[in-house]
Amino acid sequence: MSENTILSLLKKAWNKFSVEYHYRIPKEILKEYIKKFIHEKNNIRKYGCKYFNPEEKQEYQKWISYLPEVDRGTQFSDITFLSSNQKCIENQYPSLVQKVLDTSKVNSEFVCIMNAPCEIYDKNLLAVQYFRDADIVYFDYDFMNKDEGRYCPQLLPDYSYDTLRGYNYIGNCWFVRASIIKQFDGQPWNPYLWLLQLSDQRLRWRHVSSILYGDSTTERNEEKTLSQYLSVAYPNSKIEKNKDGITNTVKYEVQGNPLVSIIIPMRDKVEDTKKCIDSIFEKTSYHHFEIIIVDNGSIETETKEYLSKIVKLHDNICVIHLDIPFNYSTINNVAIRQKSMGELIVLLNNDTSIITGDWLERMVSYAQLKHVGSVGVKLLYPDFSIQHAGVISGKGGVAAHRYYRAEYDQQDYMHALSIPYDVACCTAACLMFRRECFDELNGLEEKLSVNFNDVDFGLRLLQHGYQNIFLPNVELFHYESKSRGMDISKEKVKRYLSEVQFMKDRWADFIQHDPFYNNQFDKPYDYRLKAGIKSTDLL
């Protein structure tokens, strides 16, 4: 490769990633991005593109042709296919057609619940290795018909409790132990209801990241089934039908009137803080909250005057003066432990302002659910482009935002911007969690003073068995780190690199595999199919 070519690659990579990650990439790690850039150039040379669009039929069909062979094994699982429609299982054996579930004639270890005519592409995927130590197994799938062939792949996340309540993301073909599904014997055929009810039990869910079958039907709204489930599981909840006509948003009832402690760190630039607090009092419909402003070393007279005035104006605001070197984790830990009285905590950047009036009600209703660890929201730039819609672990080397800088009306993949969605974690620019979860984790990691402390917190919540939820129907403006500035000094670069290494050492598994982002997607390009996919991505 010529010197001019290398310099050209350096320039392109430098500019590309400084835009994507909001600051100039340190020279020490630029080498990794150059390697990636060269890898993409090789993909373009080999496949004609650096990724494939799953929603473009021709691109998807081309991508299929490049999928590698995978050794699935030769021992198949013991399965009986069940359906309410003979057409759904006419090519499967052994099989039973039922309008009312009856497992008395099932002699296999597993049953396949098939709720639509589906063509299984590769029965080798039913290898016993995928069913061992699992109670429920589901696979990726696509749609197909005689005229169009295969299209619109559904590359699924791992088990996602809240996403399942938005719509049946698991699909019309899934596998469950016969000993478990028999609890529904005598019930009318309703697989989505069974999935919802099974998700409330302590079961082992296994997602296999390979396309097993083609579904010949189309997605449909299952509001009636969801309502039937909620009437028992969450009797005071409501269903909001989304604009896409397919998905639903569950609006849970707030339990009691819990106090919410809103923690807002700041350092001078008082206009940002004033705009943030004014928007809270002007827009917020939930009134049982307190605001704790943490003044981290402000020196301007205007700031001191404002803080003195605001605590007199509002009896639910207090100020902590914490004159220490900036450490986001320490600042919030001190505020929560020393001053907060709420059973629910909100971490809120001072460079934000409220858009959605019932933001706290919606966040509280999800944060109160015992399986939920944290609740994040949609953050927008002033031009209404998306700043945050959940985080993908492993993107950018450690973690980065989904749909960053996408247009407000961005077409989302698998309804990822339409429903409350399980994600690896959310940004702490606006993040709610229960105080008990904070205490269980012993707070934010203070070794991460600036970057990734929210990512680390979210991943630890996952590790402790909680889910992190992104709420797309709660919106705030985020003017993005105006107070702190950008990381460009040598000292800050050194600190950033140490935080990157800390995350790579602690969270290597999550960086390799985000449970809520399919392995067949390219992480730098949200919901785009990898070019040059590896067989290890198909397991």
C-alpha positions as CSV (number, residue, x, y, z in Angstrom):
1,M,0.0,0.0,0.0
2,S,1.4,3.4,-1.0
3,E,2.2,6.2,1.5
4,N,-0.5,8.4,-0.1
5,T,-3.1,5.6,0.3
6,I,-2.2,5.1,4.0
7,L,-2.4,8.9,4.6
8,S,-5.8,9.0,2.9
9,L,-7.1,6.1,5.0
10,L,-5.8,7.8,8.2
11,K,-7.6,11.1,7.3
12,K,-10.9,9.4,6.4
13,A,-10.9,7.2,9.5
14,W,-9.9,10.1,11.8
15,N,-12.8,12.3,10.5
16,K,-15.3,9.5,10.4
17,F,-14.8,8.4,14.0
18,S,-14.4,11.9,15.4
19,V,-17.9,12.6,14.1
20,E,-19.4,9.3,15.3
21,Y,-18.0,9.5,18.8
22,H,-18.3,13.2,19.4
23,Y,-14.5,13.9,19.9
24,R,-11.2,13.4,18.3
25,I,-10.1,9.8,18.6
26,P,-6.8,9.5,20.5
27,K,-3.8,8.6,18.3
28,E,-3.1,5.6,20.6
29,I,-6.3,3.8,19.4
30,L,-6.6,5.1,15.9
31,K,-4.7,2.1,14.7
32,E,-7.7,-0.1,15.6
33,Y,-10.0,2.0,13.4
34,I,-7.5,1.9,10.5
35,K,-7.7,-1.9,10.6
36,K,-11.4,-1.7,10.6
37,F,-11.4,0.7,7.7
38,I,-9.2,-1.6,5.7
39,H,-11.5,-4.5,6.6
40,E,-14.4,-2.6,5.2
41,K,-12.5,-1.8,2.0
42,N,-11.9,-5.5,1.6
43,N,-15.6,-6.3,2.1
44,I,-16.5,-3.8,-0.6
45,R,-14.0,-5.4,-2.9
46,K,-15.3,-8.9,-2.1
47,Y,-19.1,-8.3,-1.6
48,G,-19.6,-5.0,-3.3
49,C,-20.6,-3.3,0.0
50,K,-19.5,-2.9,3.6
51,Y,-22.9,-4.0,4.9
52,F,-26.2,-5.2,3.6
53,N,-29.6,-3.6,4.3
54,P,-32.0,-6.2,5.7
55,E,-35.0,-4.2,4.5
56,E,-33.9,-4.2,0.9
57,K,-35.0,-7.6,-0.5
58,Q,-32.3,-7.9,-3.1
59,E,-29.5,-7.0,-0.7
60,Y,-30.9,-9.5,1.8
61,Q,-31.1,-12.3,-0.7
62,K,-27.5,-11.6,-1.8
63,W,-26.4,-11.7,1.9
64,I,-28.0,-15.1,2.3
65,S,-25.9,-16.4,-0.6
66,Y,-22.7,-15.5,1.3
67,L,-23.7,-17.2,4.6
68,P,-21.0,-19.7,5.7
69,E,-21.7,-23.4,6.4
70,V,-21.9,-24.3,10.0
71,D,-21.4,-27.7,11.5
72,R,-24.6,-28.3,13.4
73,G,-24.0,-31.9,14.5
74,T,-26.0,-35.0,13.6
75,Q,-28.0,-35.7,16.7
76,F,-31.5,-34.1,16.4
77,S,-33.8,-33.1,19.3
78,D,-36.9,-35.1,20.1
79,I,-39.7,-32.8,18.8
80,T,-43.4,-33.0,18.0
81,F,-44.9,-30.3,15.9
82,L,-48.2,-28.8,17.1
83,S,-50.6,-26.4,15.3
84,S,-54.2,-25.4,15.1
85,N,-54.0,-25.5,11.3
86,Q,-53.1,-28.6,9.2
87,K,-51.4,-26.4,6.6
88,C,-48.9,-25.2,9.1
89,I,-47.4,-28.6,9.8
90,E,-48.3,-30.7,6.8
91,N,-44.6,-31.2,6.0
92,Q,-43.5,-31.9,9.6
93,Y,-43.4,-35.3,11.3
94,P,-44.4,-36.2,14.0
95,S,-47.2,-33.6,14.2
96,L,-50.6,-33.0,15.7
97,V,-53.4,-30.6,14.8
98,Q,-55.3,-29.1,17.7
99,K,-57.8,-26.3,18.3
100,V,-57.5,-26.8,22.1
101,L,-54.1,-27.7,23.5
102,D,-53.8,-31.4,24.5
103,T,-50.3,-32.8,25.1
104,S,-51.6,-36.2,26.3
105,K,-50.5,-37.8,22.9
106,V,-47.1,-36.0,22.9
107,N,-44.3,-38.4,23.7
108,S,-41.3,-36.2,22.7
109,E,-39.2,-34.1,25.0
110,F,-40.0,-30.9,23.1
111,V,-42.9,-29.6,21.1
112,C,-42.8,-27.0,18.3
113,I,-45.6,-24.5,18.5
114,M,-46.3,-23.5,14.9
115,N,-48.9,-20.7,14.6
116,A,-48.6,-20.0,10.8
117,P,-47.5,-21.8,7.7
118,C,-43.7,-21.8,8.0
119,E,-41.1,-23.4,5.8
120,I,-38.1,-24.7,7.8
121,Y,-35.0,-24.1,5.7
122,D,-32.5,-26.2,7.6
123,K,-33.6,-29.0,9.9
124,N,-30.0,-29.3,11.0
125,L,-30.7,-26.3,13.2
126,L,-32.8,-28.6,15.3
127,A,-29.6,-30.2,16.6
128,V,-29.8,-31.3,20.2
129,Q,-26.9,-28.9,21.2
130,Y,-29.3,-26.0,20.9
131,F,-31.9,-27.5,23.2
132,R,-29.7,-28.8,25.9
133,D,-30.2,-27.0,29.2
134,A,-33.1,-24.9,27.8
135,D,-36.8,-24.8,28.5
136,I,-37.8,-22.5,25.5
137,V,-35.8,-22.2,22.3
138,Y,-36.4,-19.7,19.5
139,F,-34.6,-18.9,16.3
140,D,-34.3,-16.0,13.8
141,Y,-36.6,-16.1,10.8
142,D,-37.6,-14.2,7.7
143,F,-40.7,-13.8,5.6
144,M,-41.3,-15.5,2.3
145,N,-43.8,-16.0,-0.5
146,K,-43.8,-17.6,-3.9
147,D,-43.7,-14.3,-5.8
148,E,-41.1,-12.4,-3.8
149,G,-39.0,-15.2,-2.3
150,R,-37.3,-14.5,1.0
151,Y,-37.3,-11.0,2.5
152,C,-37.3,-8.9,5.7
153,P,-35.2,-11.1,8.1
154,Q,-36.2,-10.9,11.7
155,L,-32.8,-11.1,13.5
156,L,-33.9,-11.3,17.1
157,P,-32.5,-10.3,20.4
158,D,-32.0,-12.7,23.3
159,Y,-34.8,-13.0,25.8
160,S,-36.5,-9.6,26.1
161,Y,-39.4,-9.5,28.6
162,D,-40.6,-6.0,27.8
163,T,-40.1,-6.2,24.1
164,L,-42.3,-9.2,24.1
165,R,-45.1,-7.1,25.5
166,G,-44.8,-4.6,22.7
167,Y,-45.3,-7.4,20.1
168,N,-44.6,-11.1,19.6
169,Y,-41.0,-10.6,18.5
170,I,-40.4,-14.4,18.9
171,G,-42.6,-15.2,16.0
172,N,-44.9,-18.0,14.9
173,C,-42.5,-21.0,15.4
174,W,-40.9,-21.8,18.8
175,F,-40.0,-24.7,20.9
176,V,-40.8,-25.6,24.5
177,R,-40.4,-28.6,26.7
178,A,-43.6,-30.7,26.7
179,S,-43.6,-30.9,30.5
180,I,-43.9,-27.1,30.6
181,I,-46.4,-26.4,27.9
182,K,-48.8,-29.1,29.3
183,Q,-49.8,-26.5,32.0
184,F,-52.0,-24.9,29.2
185,D,-53.8,-28.2,28.3
186,G,-57.5,-27.5,27.8
187,Q,-56.9,-23.9,26.7
188,P,-57.9,-22.5,23.3
189,W,-55.0,-22.2,20.9
190,N,-53.2,-18.9,21.7
191,P,-49.4,-19.1,21.5
192,Y,-48.7,-15.4,22.2
193,L,-50.7,-15.7,25.4
194,W,-48.6,-18.7,26.4
195,L,-45.4,-16.9,25.7
196,L,-46.5,-14.0,27.8
197,Q,-47.5,-16.2,30.7
198,L,-44.3,-18.3,30.4
199,S,-42.2,-15.2,30.6
200,D,-43.5,-14.6,34.1
201,Q,-42.0,-18.0,35.2
202,R,-38.4,-18.7,36.0
203,L,-37.5,-20.6,32.8
204,R,-34.4,-20.9,30.7
205,W,-34.8,-19.1,27.4
206,R,-32.4,-19.9,24.5
207,H,-32.1,-17.7,21.4
208,V,-30.2,-19.3,18.5
209,S,-28.9,-16.6,16.2
210,S,-29.6,-18.4,12.9
211,I,-32.5,-18.2,10.5
212,L,-34.5,-21.4,10.8
213,Y,-37.7,-20.7,8.9
214,G,-39.7,-18.5,6.5
215,D,-43.0,-17.2,7.7
216,S,-45.6,-16.9,4.9
217,T,-47.9,-14.6,6.9
218,T,-47.5,-10.9,7.9
219,E,-47.2,-9.2,11.3
220,R,-50.4,-8.4,13.0
221,N,-51.5,-6.5,16.1
222,E,-52.4,-8.9,19.0
223,E,-53.9,-6.3,21.4
224,K,-56.7,-8.6,22.5
225,T,-54.3,-11.3,23.6
226,L,-52.1,-8.7,25.4
227,S,-55.2,-7.3,27.1
228,Q,-56.2,-10.8,28.2
229,Y,-52.8,-11.3,29.7
230,L,-52.5,-7.9,31.4
231,S,-56.0,-8.2,33.0
232,V,-54.5,-11.0,35.2
233,A,-50.8,-10.1,35.5
234,Y,-51.1,-6.2,35.7
235,P,-54.8,-5.5,36.2
236,N,-54.7,-1.7,36.3
237,S,-52.4,-1.3,33.2
238,K,-53.5,0.2,29.9
239,I,-52.6,-0.5,26.3
240,E,-51.7,2.3,23.8
241,K,-51.8,1.1,20.2
242,N,-48.8,2.5,18.3
243,K,-48.9,4.4,15.0
244,D,-47.5,1.4,13.1
245,G,-50.7,-0.5,13.7
246,I,-48.7,-3.6,14.8
247,T,-47.2,-2.9,18.1
248,N,-48.5,-1.8,21.5
249,T,-47.2,0.1,24.4
250,V,-48.1,-1.0,27.9
251,K,-48.8,1.8,30.3
252,Y,-48.5,0.5,33.8
253,E,-50.1,2.1,36.8
254,V,-47.9,4.0,39.1
255,Q,-47.9,2.2,42.5
256,G,-48.6,4.7,45.3
257,N,-47.0,8.2,45.1
258,P,-43.2,7.5,45.4
259,L,-40.8,10.3,45.9
260,V,-38.4,10.8,43.0
261,S,-35.0,12.3,43.7
262,I,-33.6,14.1,40.6
263,I,-29.8,14.5,40.8
264,I,-28.4,17.3,38.6
265,P,-24.6,17.9,38.6
266,M,-23.3,21.2,37.3
267,R,-20.3,23.5,37.1
268,D,-21.0,27.1,36.2
269,K,-22.6,27.8,32.8
270,V,-25.7,28.5,34.8
271,E,-28.0,29.2,31.8
272,D,-27.9,25.4,31.0
273,T,-29.0,24.5,34.6
274,K,-31.6,27.2,34.6
275,K,-33.2,26.0,31.4
276,C,-33.2,22.5,32.7
277,I,-34.9,23.3,36.0
278,D,-37.3,25.7,34.4
279,S,-38.4,23.0,32.0
280,I,-39.0,20.5,34.9
281,F,-41.3,22.9,36.8
282,E,-43.1,24.0,33.6
283,K,-43.6,20.6,32.0
284,T,-43.7,17.9,34.6
285,S,-47.1,16.6,35.6
286,Y,-45.8,14.3,38.4
287,H,-45.2,16.6,41.4
288,H,-43.7,14.3,44.1
289,F,-40.1,14.9,43.3
290,E,-37.1,16.6,44.9
291,I,-34.1,18.1,43.0
292,I,-30.6,17.9,44.3
293,I,-28.2,20.2,42.5
294,V,-24.5,19.1,42.9
295,D,-22.3,22.2,42.4
296,N,-19.0,20.7,41.4
297,G,-16.6,23.7,41.9
298,S,-18.4,26.6,40.3
299,I,-16.6,30.0,40.6
300,E,-18.8,32.4,38.8
301,T,-20.8,35.0,40.8
302,E,-23.8,34.5,38.5
303,T,-23.9,30.8,39.4
304,K,-23.7,31.4,43.2
305,E,-26.5,34.0,43.0
306,Y,-28.7,31.6,41.0
307,L,-28.2,28.7,43.4
308,S,-29.0,30.9,46.4
309,K,-32.1,32.2,44.7
310,I,-33.5,28.8,43.5
311,V,-33.4,27.1,46.9
312,K,-35.5,29.9,48.3
313,L,-37.9,29.8,45.4
314,H,-38.6,26.0,45.6
315,D,-38.7,24.1,48.9
316,N,-38.1,20.8,47.0
317,I,-34.6,21.9,45.7
318,C,-31.4,21.7,47.7
319,V,-27.8,22.3,46.7
320,I,-24.7,20.3,47.6
321,H,-21.3,22.0,47.1
322,L,-18.7,19.4,46.2
323,D,-15.4,21.0,45.3
324,I,-13.5,18.0,44.0
325,P,-11.9,17.1,40.7
326,F,-14.7,16.1,38.3
327,N,-15.8,12.5,38.8
328,Y,-19.3,11.8,37.6
329,S,-19.7,8.6,39.6
330,T,-18.5,10.2,42.9
331,I,-20.7,13.3,42.4
332,N,-23.8,11.2,42.0
333,N,-22.9,8.6,44.7
334,V,-22.4,11.4,47.3
335,A,-25.7,13.1,46.3
336,I,-27.7,9.9,46.5
337,R,-26.2,8.6,49.7
338,Q,-26.1,11.9,51.6
339,K,-29.1,13.8,50.5
340,S,-31.6,11.9,48.5
341,M,-34.9,10.8,50.2
342,G,-36.6,9.2,47.2
343,E,-37.1,5.5,46.6
344,L,-36.6,6.3,42.9
345,I,-33.5,8.1,41.6
346,V,-33.1,10.1,38.3
347,L,-29.7,11.0,37.1
348,L,-30.2,14.1,34.9
349,N,-27.7,16.2,32.9
350,N,-28.0,19.9,33.4
351,D,-27.8,20.3,29.6
352,T,-31.2,18.8,29.1
353,S,-34.8,20.1,28.9
354,I,-38.1,18.3,29.2
355,I,-40.3,17.7,26.2
356,T,-42.8,15.0,27.4
357,G,-45.0,16.3,30.2
358,D,-45.7,12.9,31.8
359,W,-42.0,11.8,31.6
360,L,-41.8,11.0,35.3
361,E,-45.0,9.0,35.4
362,R,-44.0,6.8,32.5
363,M,-40.5,6.3,33.9
364,V,-41.7,5.6,37.4
365,S,-44.3,3.0,36.1
366,Y,-41.5,0.9,34.6
367,A,-38.9,1.5,37.2
368,Q,-41.3,0.1,39.9
369,L,-41.4,-3.2,38.1
370,K,-39.3,-5.7,40.0
371,H,-37.5,-7.1,37.0
372,V,-36.5,-3.6,35.8
373,G,-33.0,-2.3,36.7
374,S,-33.0,1.1,34.9
375,V,-35.2,3.1,32.6
376,G,-33.8,5.4,29.9
377,V,-35.5,7.7,27.4
378,K,-35.2,9.2,23.9
379,L,-32.8,12.1,23.8
380,L,-33.0,14.6,20.9
381,Y,-30.7,17.3,19.6
382,P,-32.3,20.7,19.1
383,D,-32.8,19.9,15.4
384,F,-34.8,16.8,16.6
385,S,-32.2,14.3,15.4
386,I,-31.7,11.4,17.8
387,Q,-28.9,11.6,20.3
388,H,-29.8,8.5,22.4
389,A,-32.1,5.6,21.9
390,G,-30.5,3.0,24.1
391,V,-26.9,1.7,24.0
392,I,-25.3,-1.1,22.0
393,S,-22.5,-2.8,23.9
394,G,-19.4,-3.3,21.8
395,K,-20.2,-0.6,19.4
396,G,-17.2,1.7,19.0
397,G,-15.0,-0.7,20.8
398,V,-16.8,-0.5,24.2
399,A,-20.4,1.0,23.8
400,A,-22.2,3.7,21.9
401,H,-25.7,4.9,21.2
402,R,-28.2,3.3,18.9
403,Y,-29.5,5.4,16.0
404,Y,-27.1,8.2,16.9
405,R,-27.8,11.3,14.7
406,A,-30.6,9.5,12.9
407,E,-33.6,11.6,11.8
408,Y,-36.5,11.9,14.1
409,D,-38.8,9.9,11.8
410,Q,-36.1,7.2,11.2
411,Q,-37.6,3.9,10.0
412,D,-36.8,1.6,12.8
413,Y,-35.9,-2.1,12.5
414,M,-38.2,-4.5,14.3
415,H,-40.0,-1.6,16.0
416,A,-36.8,-0.6,18.0
417,L,-38.0,3.0,18.2
418,S,-41.7,2.3,18.7
419,I,-42.1,0.3,21.9
420,P,-40.5,0.0,25.3
421,Y,-37.4,-2.0,24.4
422,D,-35.0,-4.1,26.3
423,V,-31.4,-2.8,25.7
424,A,-27.9,-3.5,27.2
425,C,-28.0,-0.1,29.0
426,C,-29.0,3.5,28.6
427,T,-27.1,6.8,29.0
428,A,-27.2,8.5,32.4
429,A,-28.0,11.8,30.8
430,C,-31.5,10.9,31.9
431,L,-31.7,7.6,33.8
432,M,-34.1,6.3,36.5
433,F,-33.6,3.4,38.9
434,R,-34.8,2.2,42.3
435,R,-32.7,3.2,45.3
436,E,-32.6,-0.5,46.3
437,C,-30.9,-1.3,42.9
438,F,-28.3,1.4,43.5
439,D,-27.6,0.1,47.0
440,E,-27.4,-3.5,45.7
441,L,-24.7,-2.5,43.2
442,N,-23.0,-0.2,45.7
443,G,-23.5,2.8,43.4
444,L,-21.7,3.9,40.3
445,E,-18.1,2.7,39.7
446,E,-15.9,5.6,40.8
447,K,-12.9,4.2,38.9
448,L,-14.8,5.4,35.8
449,S,-14.8,9.2,36.4
450,V,-16.1,10.4,33.1
451,N,-16.8,7.7,30.5
452,F,-18.8,4.5,30.6
453,N,-19.9,4.7,34.2
454,D,-23.5,4.5,33.0
455,V,-22.6,1.5,30.7
456,D,-20.9,-0.2,33.6
457,F,-23.9,0.4,35.9
458,G,-26.3,-1.0,33.3
459,L,-24.3,-4.1,32.6
460,R,-23.9,-4.8,36.3
461,L,-27.7,-4.6,36.6
462,L,-28.0,-7.2,33.8
463,Q,-25.5,-9.3,35.6
464,H,-27.7,-9.1,38.7
465,G,-30.7,-10.3,36.8
466,Y,-32.4,-7.0,36.0
467,Q,-33.5,-5.6,32.6
468,N,-32.7,-2.1,31.3
469,I,-35.5,-0.5,29.4
470,F,-35.5,2.2,26.7
471,L,-38.8,4.3,26.5
472,P,-39.2,5.9,23.1
473,N,-42.3,7.8,24.1
474,V,-40.4,9.8,26.7
475,E,-38.4,12.6,25.0
476,L,-36.0,15.2,26.3
477,F,-33.7,17.6,24.5
478,H,-30.0,17.0,25.2
479,Y,-27.5,19.7,24.3
480,E,-24.6,17.3,25.0
481,S,-21.8,17.9,27.5
482,K,-21.6,21.7,27.1
483,S,-20.4,22.1,30.6
484,R,-17.6,19.6,30.5
485,G,-16.2,20.2,27.0
486,M,-14.4,17.7,24.8
487,D,-11.6,15.3,25.8
488,I,-8.6,16.6,23.9
489,S,-5.8,17.2,26.5
490,K,-3.1,14.7,27.0
491,E,-4.3,14.1,30.6
492,K,-7.9,13.5,29.4
493,V,-6.7,11.2,26.6
494,K,-4.7,9.1,29.1
495,R,-7.8,8.9,31.4
496,Y,-10.0,8.0,28.5
497,L,-7.7,5.2,27.4
498,S,-7.6,3.8,31.0
499,E,-11.4,3.8,31.2
500,V,-11.6,2.0,27.8
501,Q,-9.2,-0.7,29.1
502,F,-11.1,-1.0,32.4
503,M,-14.3,-1.7,30.4
504,K,-12.6,-4.2,28.1
505,D,-11.1,-6.1,31.1
506,R,-14.4,-6.2,33.0
507,W,-16.9,-6.6,30.2
508,A,-15.2,-8.5,27.5
509,D,-18.2,-10.9,27.1
510,F,-20.8,-8.1,26.7
511,I,-18.5,-6.2,24.3
512,Q,-18.3,-9.3,22.2
513,H,-22.1,-10.0,22.4
514,D,-24.8,-7.6,23.2
515,P,-27.8,-9.7,24.2
516,F,-30.2,-7.3,22.6
517,Y,-28.4,-6.8,19.3
518,N,-28.1,-9.8,17.0
519,N,-24.6,-11.1,16.2
520,Q,-25.4,-11.0,12.5
521,F,-25.6,-7.2,12.6
522,D,-22.6,-4.9,12.1
523,K,-22.2,-2.9,15.3
524,P,-20.8,0.3,13.7
525,Y,-23.9,0.5,11.4
526,D,-27.1,0.0,13.4
527,Y,-29.2,-2.9,12.2
528,R,-27.2,-3.5,9.0
529,L,-26.2,-7.1,8.1
530,K,-22.5,-7.9,8.4
531,A,-20.6,-8.4,5.2
532,G,-18.1,-11.3,5.7
533,I,-20.1,-12.9,8.4
534,K,-18.4,-15.6,10.4
535,S,-19.8,-19.0,11.4
536,T,-19.4,-18.1,15.1
537,D,-22.0,-15.3,14.5
538,L,-24.6,-18.0,13.6
539,L,-24.7,-19.9,16.9
